């Protein structure tokens, strides 16, 4: 049988048309960028638990301009001690000066009535501390708070200051510096970076360590900048010594030193606009809602939220809900 070339070509073309479809319906490939996907939500639940043991060191400027500030600290110290007295906490609270020139100071804990720190067994803890805090205003004009703190905590821990700083697997440590001048500490015996690393490793849980600064913080004022840098790196609070708000300042620092946290760390980096912060009280019934900016602040550097004024009570639970930046799938949903 003979076939023409035209017939063969037509047969091949017909066969192709029957066996293949080069334009299938779009649904066969699915829908591009499906809008039904949700951004997965992360929820960090953190219980406010206080450590049973805490050591607190006050580093007080004793140069010529500090007499009034020392008196104000001593007078208002009950606001700080209110978190310790009858709390069940096992605490040590001591004082060193910023004077590293006088060998009678130089990191040595201030001794009053034979006591180098107050603790939960002290008969008159507020009164004894008041005497310790009024350390005088005849000290060196070269205030060296960092050197004094490290010397007292580390170099004298087995000597003059033995027994004050406890070597603990659990428990907290908190330092507070009060000065109206910048730190004049040198890199001997420890640099600022080394001191920061030292504080961060002072306890197994670094969130139980803080370094707070009551210093000059006004615009254009450099006094206190080195102390503030340590606070920023380690954690703690910064207060302006010039404002004189001693009751509120000491109340804040007392809650912090007693282990009642205002700052809470997130487990993942969040989409900041998605943050939702609530607190369930210890009765497990009442839940409070907080607004970013006015009631809590988010720190990208520390990946944490910090309550502005509020302090969660013991055994209350802080809930932080957010979209994890690494898991975000729908940017438009977050923006809206």
C-alpha positions in Angstrom: 0.0 0.0 0.0 1.3 3.4 -0.9 0.9 6.6 1.2 1.7 10.0 0.1 4.0 12.2 2.3 1.2 14.6 2.9 -0.9 11.8 4.3 1.9 10.6 6.7 2.5 14.1 7.9 -1.2 14.7 8.7 -1.4 11.4 10.5 1.6 12.3 12.7 0.1 15.7 13.5 -3.2 14.1 14.5 -1.5 11.6 16.7 0.3 14.4 18.6 -2.9 16.3 19.1 -4.5 13.3 20.7 -1.6 12.3 23.0 -0.4 15.7 24.3 -2.0 18.8 25.7 0.5 21.6 25.8 -2.0 24.0 27.4 -3.4 22.3 30.5 -5.7 24.2 32.8 -3.9 26.6 35.3 -5.4 24.7 38.3 -3.1 21.7 37.5 -0.2 23.7 38.9 -1.8 25.1 42.0 -2.2 28.7 43.0 1.0 30.9 43.3 1.6 32.5 46.7 -1.4 31.1 48.5 -2.9 33.8 50.8 -4.5 31.3 53.2 -1.2 30.6 55.0 -1.0 32.1 58.6 2.0 33.5 60.3 2.8 30.9 63.0 2.5 32.4 66.5 5.2 32.0 69.2 4.2 32.2 72.9 6.7 32.6 75.7 5.2 32.0 79.2 7.5 33.1 82.0 6.7 32.6 85.7 7.9 35.3 88.1 10.0 33.3 90.5 12.3 34.9 93.0 15.7 33.3 94.0 16.0 32.4 97.6 19.5 33.9 98.0 20.9 37.3 96.8 24.0 39.4 97.3 23.8 43.1 96.8 26.7 45.5 96.5 26.4 49.3 96.7 29.2 51.3 95.2 29.0 54.8 96.7 30.9 57.9 95.5 32.5 59.5 98.6 34.1 62.5 96.9 33.4 66.1 98.0 30.1 66.7 96.2 28.3 63.6 97.4 27.3 64.3 101.0 23.7 65.3 100.2 23.2 62.2 98.0 24.5 59.9 100.6 22.1 61.4 103.2 19.2 61.0 100.8 20.1 57.4 100.1 20.3 56.7 103.8 17.1 58.4 104.6 15.0 56.7 101.9 16.6 53.3 102.2 13.5 51.7 103.8 11.9 51.9 100.3 14.6 49.5 99.2 14.6 47.3 102.3 10.8 46.8 102.1 11.4 44.0 99.6 13.8 42.2 101.9 12.5 42.5 105.5 10.3 39.5 106.5 10.5 38.2 102.9 12.3 35.0 103.7 15.2 36.0 101.4 18.7 35.0 102.5 20.5 38.3 101.6 23.8 40.0 102.0 23.9 43.8 101.4 27.3 45.6 101.6 28.9 48.9 100.7 32.2 50.0 99.1 33.4 53.5 98.2 34.7 54.7 94.9 38.0 55.7 96.6 40.9 53.4 95.5 43.6 55.8 96.8 42.9 55.3 100.5 44.1 51.8 101.7 41.4 51.9 104.3 38.8 51.9 101.5 40.1 50.3 98.2 37.3 47.8 97.7 36.9 47.0 101.4 33.4 46.6 102.7 32.3 49.4 104.9 32.2 48.2 108.5 29.7 49.5 111.1 29.5 48.1 114.7 31.6 45.1 113.7 29.4 44.3 110.7 30.7 44.4 107.1 27.3 43.7 105.5 23.7 43.4 106.6 21.7 40.2 106.3 18.4 38.6 107.2 19.6 38.1 110.8 20.5 41.8 111.3 18.7 43.4 114.3 18.3 46.8 112.6 19.2 46.3 108.9 17.9 49.7 107.7 19.7 51.6 110.5 23.0 49.7 110.0 22.9 50.3 106.2 22.2 54.0 106.7 25.4 54.3 108.7 27.3 52.3 106.1 25.9 54.5 103.3 27.0 57.8 104.9 30.6 57.0 104.1 31.7 60.6 104.1 32.7 63.1 101.4 36.4 63.3 101.9 37.4 60.6 99.4 39.5 60.7 96.3 38.2 63.0 93.5 39.2 60.2 91.1 36.2 58.0 91.5 36.9 54.5 90.4 33.7 52.5 90.9 34.5 49.6 88.6 37.9 49.1 90.2 36.4 49.2 93.6 33.7 46.7 92.8 36.0 44.2 91.2 38.6 44.5 94.0 35.9 44.0 96.6 34.2 41.1 94.8 37.1 39.2 93.5 40.5 40.3 94.9 39.3 40.6 98.5 36.8 37.8 98.5 39.0 35.4 100.4 40.6 38.2 102.6 39.0 41.3 104.1 35.6 40.7 102.4 35.5 36.9 103.0 32.0 35.5 103.4 30.2 38.4 101.7 29.9 37.1 98.1 28.7 33.6 98.0 29.7 31.1 95.3 26.3 29.9 94.3 24.8 27.8 91.6 21.6 29.5 92.2 20.7 33.0 93.6 21.2 36.5 92.4 23.8 39.3 92.5 23.0 42.9 92.0 25.3 46.0 92.1 24.3 49.6 92.3 26.7 52.5 91.7 25.8 56.0 92.9 28.0 58.8 91.6 27.8 62.3 90.1 31.0 61.8 88.0 32.2 59.5 85.3 34.2 56.4 86.2 37.9 57.1 86.3 38.9 53.4 86.6 41.9 52.2 84.6 42.3 48.8 82.9 44.1 47.6 86.0 43.0 45.3 87.6 40.2 44.8 85.0 39.1 46.6 81.9 35.5 47.6 81.3 34.9 44.7 78.8 36.5 42.2 81.2 34.4 43.5 84.1 31.2 43.0 82.0 32.2 39.5 81.2 33.0 38.9 84.9 29.6 40.0 86.0 27.8 37.9 83.3 29.5 34.8 84.6 29.1 35.6 88.3 26.0 33.4 88.5 25.0 30.4 86.4 21.8 32.3 85.4 23.0 35.6 84.0 19.5 37.1 84.2 19.9 37.0 88.0 22.8 39.5 87.7 22.4 43.3 87.3 24.4 46.4 87.5 22.3 49.6 88.0 23.5 53.2 87.8 22.3 56.2 89.7 24.3 58.8 87.8 24.2 62.0 85.8 22.1 61.3 82.6 21.1 64.8 81.4 21.4 65.8 77.7 25.0 66.7 76.9 26.2 65.3 80.3 28.9 62.7 80.0 29.2 61.9 83.7 28.0 58.3 84.2 28.5 57.1 80.6 30.9 54.3 81.5 28.6 53.1 84.3 25.6 53.2 81.9 27.5 51.2 79.3 28.0 48.4 81.9 24.3 48.6 82.8 23.3 48.3 79.2 25.5 45.3 78.6 24.8 43.4 81.9 21.2 44.5 82.6 19.8 46.8 85.3 18.3 50.2 85.7 19.6 53.7 85.0 18.3 56.6 87.1 19.3 60.3 87.0 20.9 61.3 90.3 20.0 65.0 89.6 16.3 64.3 89.8 16.3 63.3 93.5 13.4 60.8 93.2 14.9 58.6 95.8 11.8 56.9 97.0 10.8 55.7 93.5 14.4 54.9 92.6 15.0 52.7 95.7 11.6 51.1 95.3 12.5 50.1 91.7 16.0 48.8 92.7 14.6 47.0 95.7 12.2 44.9 93.6 15.0 44.2 91.1 17.5 43.1 93.8 14.9 41.0 95.5 14.6 39.1 92.2 11.3 40.5 91.0 12.0 41.0 87.3 10.8 43.8 85.1 12.7 42.5 82.1 11.8 39.3 80.2 13.7 37.7 77.4 12.1 36.3 74.2 13.0 32.8 72.9 13.1 34.0 69.3 13.4 37.3 67.4 10.0 38.8 67.0 8.2 40.9 64.4 8.0 43.9 66.8 4.6 45.0 65.5 3.1 41.6 66.4 4.1 41.7 70.1 1.2 41.0 72.5 2.0 41.1 76.3 -0.3 40.0 79.1 0.2 38.9 82.7 -1.9 36.3 84.5 -1.8 36.9 88.2 -0.9 34.2 90.7 -4.7 33.5 91.3 -4.8 32.2 87.7 -8.0 34.2 87.2 -7.1 37.8 86.5 -5.2 38.7 83.3 -3.8 42.1 82.6 -3.0 43.5 79.2 -0.1 45.9 78.5 0.6 48.4 75.7 3.9 48.8 74.1 5.6 52.2 74.5 3.6 53.4 77.5 3.6 50.3 79.7 6.4 48.1 78.3 9.4 48.6 76.0 11.0 46.2 73.6 14.8 46.1 73.3 16.1 44.7 69.9 19.6 44.6 71.3 18.6 42.4 74.3 15.6 40.8 72.6 13.5 41.5 75.7 10.5 43.4 77.0 10.7 45.6 80.1 7.8 46.8 82.0 8.0 50.6 82.6 6.4 50.7 86.1 4.7 47.4 86.7 6.4 44.6 88.6 4.7 41.2 88.2 4.0 39.6 91.6 5.7 36.3 92.6 4.2 33.3 90.8 2.3 35.4 88.2 2.9 34.5 84.6 4.1 36.8 81.8 2.8 35.8 78.4 4.6 37.2 75.4 2.9 36.3 72.0 4.4 37.3 68.7 5.3 36.2 65.1 8.9 34.9 64.9 10.8 36.9 62.3 12.4 33.7 61.0 8.9 32.1 60.4 7.0 35.0 58.9 5.2 34.1 55.7 2.8 37.0 55.2 4.3 40.4 55.5 1.1 42.2 54.5 -0.8 40.6 57.3 1.7 41.9 59.9 1.7 45.4 58.4 -2.0 45.6 58.7 
